Structure formats: C-alpha cells, structure tokens
Amino acid sequence: MSAGARAVDGEPERPRIVPPDIGAAFPGWWARAGVLLVGVGLAAATVQGFWLVAAIALAGVAAISPHTLVAWALALYFGAVALVLPHDGWTWRFALLLLGLHLLHVLASFSLALPPGGRVALGVVAAPLRRLLVVQVPVQAFAVLVLATLAPGGDGPHLRPVAVVAGGALVVGVVLLVWRWRTPR
C-alpha cells in the first residue's frame, strides 16, 4: 500500500481521477445540435413542401447518428437544390446556402469526432472558425461578383474584369493555403 492510500474495510482505497482543468468549455452534444439547427435552417430557407420535410428528416438523422454520414448527403441535397433556385443575381438565400453548407460540413466533422457526453475546450473550435472565415469571405465576395456579372438578372457587365481578377486571387489564395498546409513546419 502506498503512503497516500488508506485502507477501507480491509481493501485499499482507489485513487480518485480528477479531470484536467480545460477552462471554458461546452458539451460535445452541441456539435450534433448545430448540425440539426443548420440543416433545418437551410431547409427552411431553400425548400418547401415535401422537400422541406425530407430535408428536416435528413437533418434529424444526421444529428442523431453522425456515423451514418447523412450530413454530407444533406449537403449534396442542398447543393442540388441550389441548381433549381431562381438565378436572378446574388440573393441572400444563395449567400446563406454557401455559408450554411460550409458550416454544416464543419459541424458534421465535429459531431463525428466529439463524444456527446464529453466537454470540449473552446480553444478547439478556434482554428476551424478561423478557416471558415478565411474561406467564406473571399468565396462570398467572388459569388457576389460572378452573380452580379453573369447571372441573367445581373446588372454589372462592367464588373467582368473585376470578377476575373477576383477569381484569380481566389485560386492563388487556395493554392497558398494548400502549399502552407503541405509544407512541414
């Protein structure tokens, strides 16, 4: 028996395991709740009728059982929905869909990795949120330019050179991000 252990009823007391102090944290089930909220929100903003019910059902399955990978099927579903949305230039629905699909992917990845009963330090989500912003800001800006210049209702043909430059900058930015990611640190 070690010096710190005491005997209780003839058996040594087991040492208590103290969880580490991780600071500010949130429950792991929040990732699953986020998948559900984003899925239902995108469904409400983009589809109606039977397709709304189908999207909400897919969002529910994706939240309850992340290992089935239904969240990515839902993302494909919303991508197909984008093809049938009215194409009258840039709209808030399209911007919401661009952001929501990316957010759905990030939350679905978290829901796969995080145990629902665990606690997650806030610092864990800092890098994915930073990447979300780094990707979404240029993508949204590029979408506005492209849809303003090329969509049937677009009123900005004079912006086509700006759209080409923005597209080139977006490609260069992606290449630099990938290059940085692939280079050992």
N, C-alpha and C positions, 0 to 999 in steps of 0.2 A: 504494500500500500504506500502511495506517495505521501509526501509531507502535507499536501494541501487537501487530500481526500479524507473523508470521515466515514466511519462505518455506521450504517443504519440497519438495525436488526440483523447484524452479523454480515451484511453484504456491503461492499464499498459503494459509496455514492458516486454516481457517474458525473463527470464534469459537465457543466452546462455550456451549451454552444450559444455564444452571443453573436447575433448577426452584425455585420460591419455597419458602421455609420456611413451611409451613402449621401447624406444631405437631402436636399429637396428631391422628392420622388413622386411618381404616380403609379397607380396599379397597372399591371400588364394587360388587363382586360380592356383598357381604354383603346388599344390599337384595334381590337375587334369592334368596339363600339364606333370607332372612327370609320371603319370600313362600311358599317351599316349606315351611318349618317351620310357619308359622302355618296354611297350608292343610291340611297333613297333621294337625296338632294339632286343628284344628276338626273335620276329618273323623273322627278317632278318637274325639272326644268326643260327636259328634252322630249319626253314621250308622253303619250296619253292612251287611254282606253286599255285594251288587253295588254299592250306592250308595256304599259306602266305597271300593271300587276305582275307581269313576268319579270321585269327589272327589279321590282321590290322583292320578289321571291328569291331571285338570284343574289341580291344583296344580303338577304337574311341567311341563306345557305353559306355565303362567303364569310359572314361574320361568325356563325356558329361553328363551322367546320373549315378552318383555313387550309388544312392539309389537302382538301379536295381541289384546290387551286381555282375555285369558281370565281374568285375575284378577278382573275385575268380573263376568264371567259366573259365576265360582265364588262370589263374594259373593251374587249373586242366588240361586244354587243353595242356599247355606246359609240365606238368608232364607226360601226355600220350605220348607226342612227345619224351620225354626222353627215353621211352621204345623202340622206334623204331630207335633211333640214333645208329650209329655203335659203338659197345662196344669194342674198341681196346685200353683199358687202359685209363689213365687220359688224357683228352683233354681240350683245352681252352673253347670249346663250353659247355662242361659239367660244368666246373667251373663257367662260365658266367651264365648258367642256374640256378645253385644253388644260386648264389648271386642275380640274377635277380628275381627269384621267391620270395625270402625273401623281396627284395626291393619293388616289386610290391605289396605285402601284406601290407607293412608299408605305402606306398603312398596311396593305396586304403583306408586304415583306416583313414588317414589324410583327404582324399578327402570327406569322409563321414562326418567328424566332423567339417571341416573348411568351413565357408561361402566363396564362391568365391570372393565376393566383399570386404571382410574384410582384416585386416592387422594382421599378426601373428609375434609375437616376436621370434627372433632367438633362444632364450633360450628354447622355446617349443620343438624344434627338437633335443636338446642336448641328452636327455635321450634315445629316440628311436634310434638315431645314435650310441650311446654307446652300447646299447643292440644289434644292428645289427652287430657291430664289435665283441662283446663278443661271439656272436653265430657263426658268419661266419668264424672267424679264426680257431677255432677247427674243425668245420664241414668241411671246405675246406681241412685242413690237414688230417683229417680222410678219406675223399674221395680220396685224393691222395694215401694214404697208402693202402686202400682197393682195389682201382682200379689197383694199381701197383702190388698187390699180387694176386688178384683173377680174374681179367679180362683175357679173352682169350689171349690177346696180352701182358699181364703183364710180366715183366721180373724180378720180385723181390720176388720169393718164400721164400727167406731167411728173408724177412721182415714180414712174417706172425706173429711171436711173437710180433713184434712192433705194428702191426695193432691191435692185440688183446688187448695189453696194452693201446693203444690209444683209442680204443672203450670203454674199461672200464673207462678210465679217462673222456671220453666224457659223459658217463652215470652218473658218480659221479658228474661231473660239472653241469649237468642238474638238478640232484637231489638237489644239494646245492643251485642252483639258485631258484628252486621252493620252497625249505624249507625257504630260506631267504624271498621270496615273501609272503609266507603264514604266517610267524611269525610277530605278531604285533610289531610295532616299538615304 
